[in-house]
Amino acid sequence: MTRTSTPAGGDARPAWRTTVPAALGGAAVATLVTVLLLGGSGEDPDADAAGAAEASGAPSVSSAVESIAAQLAQAQAADAAALAEELAGSAEQAQPHLVDVLAGLDDVVPVDGSGGDPAAADPASWTASLETAHDELAATGTGADDQGVTRAALLGGVQLLQNAVAHLEEQDGAEALEAAARDRDRAVELWQAGALRLDSLVVEAGGEHIHLFLPPDGDPDSVPPEFRDPHDE
């Protein structure tokens, strides 16, 4: 599996937010204010401002605005990359917990539809593992729409798997097994969608591919072909 570097364990999570570069509070904004204040009172304010700016050696309003916009875009890209890295690190910590639960569920309600062993269920242990995974992901920032949707998909996968375990804990018989299998399958499907988008976010931010897909039966070798890392083939 390839991925971007992750922060050292135990570091406090940064409170990610969209930041405005320091330059915007200094030279860039000062230049823009200067240009605007230099605007004349004639019939063509734009021409007066441009002439005053040229005479003073300051850049034009349009160039100052373009500079600020470029700096904002650069800051937003940096924030997006940091959020993608944070979410990738959390997903990497959460995924093994889901794999362990899927392996246990496969003993009870096999993915291939064969008969399982209901006595093999361990809801208490599985619930604890999933709570750990949920807390890991929930602690990450949301960022822009792409990060928020990706995070929601991963959390949704965990929550559906929690539902699957709850069916086994709260009910008995074939109905409970069917409900658990149904929510297990939905959980895997939703997580795969989130993991696919997460991979794209990390790569778009300049990182390496990160493949955190789930094997439906908990066996790492059973990750669906379309989600496998070609470097692991």
N, C-alpha and C positions, 0 to 999 in steps of 0.2 A: 504494500500500500504506500502510495506517495502522498505527501501532504506538505503544507507549509510548516515552518517552525512554530512551536507553541511556547507560551511564556512558562517560566519555571514554576513548578508547583508551589502553592502557598502564597503567591503574590496576590495582593488585593486587586479586585477587579476595578478597572478605571470606570469613572462615571462618564461614559461616552456621550458626547453631544456635538452638535454642529458648531464649529468654532469659526470665528472671523479672524483671519491672519492679523498679527500685530501691525503689519504695515498699513492695514486699512484704518487703524486708529491714528496713524501718524502721517507719513509722507503722502500716501495715495489720497486719503481724505482731505488732507491739507491742500494738496494740489487742486482737487476738485472744488473745494470751497474758494480758493484763491481765484480760480478761473471764473466761477460764478459771480463772485463779488466784483471782478474786473469788468463784467458785462456793462456796456454803455446804456444810455437811455434814448438812443436814436430810434428810428423807425424799424431798423432791422437788428434786434438784440443779438441774434446769433452771429451776425457779421461783426457787430461791435465787440462781442466776447472773443471771437476768433482773432480779431485784430489786436485786442488788448493782450491776449495770451501770447500772440506772436511777438508783440513788442516787449513783453516781459520775459520772454524765453520759456514760459510755462507751456505745457502741452494743452491741446484743445480739450473742450468738454468731452467730446466723443472718445478721444484717446484715453482720457482719465477714466471714463466709465468702463471702457473696454478693459483697461488694466485691472480695475476693481472686480469686474465680472470674472476675469481670468483667475484672479487670486481666490475668489469665492469658490469657483469650480475646483480649483486645486485643493482647497481646504475640505470641500465636501467629498472629493475623491479619497483624500487621506482618511477621513472619518469612516467612509464606507469600507475601505480596506481594513481598518482597525476593527470595525464591527464584524466583518466577515471572518477575520482571524479569531476573534473572541468566540463567535458562534461555532466555528469549526472546532475550536478547542473543547468547547462544552459538549458538542455532539460526539466528539471522539471519546470523551469520558463517559457519556451516557450510553452509547451504542452497545458496549459489552454487556451491560445490565439487561438490555432488551434481548440480546442473543441468548443469554442464560435462561431467561424466562421462556423464550420460544422453544428452546431445547426441552425444557421441562414440560411445556404444554404439549409438545409432540408425543410425549409418552402417554398423555391422557387422551388427547384428540389428534391423532396423526394427520398430517397434511395430506397424505395419500389416501385418506378415507378408510384405512384399515382399522380394525378394532384396537382400542387403547386400553389403558388400565386406569380407571378413575381413582383407584387407591393411591396412585403415584402423585396425585395433586398435592402441591405444597403452597397453598394460597398465602400463608403468612410470610414465608420467605420471599415469594415472588412480589408481593405487595411492597415489602421493604425495598427490594431492588428497584422497582419501578418508581417509588417515591424518590429515591436517590437520583435516578435519571431525570425525573421531572424537575426536581429542585435545581439540578445542574443547568438545565436548559432555561428554566424560568428566570435564573439570575442574570441572564445576558440582556444587553440593551436591544432595543427594537430598531432604531435607525430609520432608514427610508423604507418605502413600500416593499421593495424586494427583500430586504432583511426581515421585515415584519412578517411577510407571507411565508418565508422560508422557516422562520422560527415557529410560526403557528402550525405549520405542517408537521414539523418534528414533534412539537408538544402534543399535537393532536394524535400522532401515532402512539405516543406513550399513553395518553389518556384512553384510547381505544383498547390498548393492551391491558390497562388497569380494569376496564370494563369486562374484558374476557375473563380475567382472574376472579373478579367479583361474582360472575355467574356461577363459577364452580364453588365459591365460598358460601353463596346464599341459597343455592338450589341443588337439587339432586336429580339424577335420571337423565334420560335422553334429551329432554328439553334444555337442560343446563349445558350439556355437551355441545349441542347444536349452536346455542347462543355464544358459547365461548369460542367455538371454531369460526363462527361468522365474524365476531369482533376481532379475533386474531388476524384473520385474512385482511380485514379492512385496515387494521393497524399497520400491517406490513406495507400495504399499498400506499397509504398516506405517508409513511416514513420514507419510502422509496422516492416519492415525488419531492419531498423536502430535501433529501440527500442529493438528488440530482440537481436541484436548484442551488444547493449549497456549493456543490462542486463548481458550478458555473460562476457563482459569486466570487469564490476564492481565485479562480483563474482570471476572471475579469479584473480583479484587484492586483494582479501581477504575481499571484502565488502559484504553487504547483497543484496538480489534481489531488483531490481528497475523496476517496471512495469509501463511504460509510454505509453501504447498503446492507439490508438485513437478509439472512438466509431464513426462509419461512419456517423451516424445521429446526433451526438452531445450529445446523451443521455448516460451517464456513464454506465447505465445498459445494453447497447447494444454492449459493447465491445465483439468481437467474442469470443466464448468459448475457442478456442485454445490460446488466449492471456490473459485470465483472471488470476488474482492472486488467486491460490487455497485457500489462507488464507482469502480471502474476500468472499468466497462462503458461 
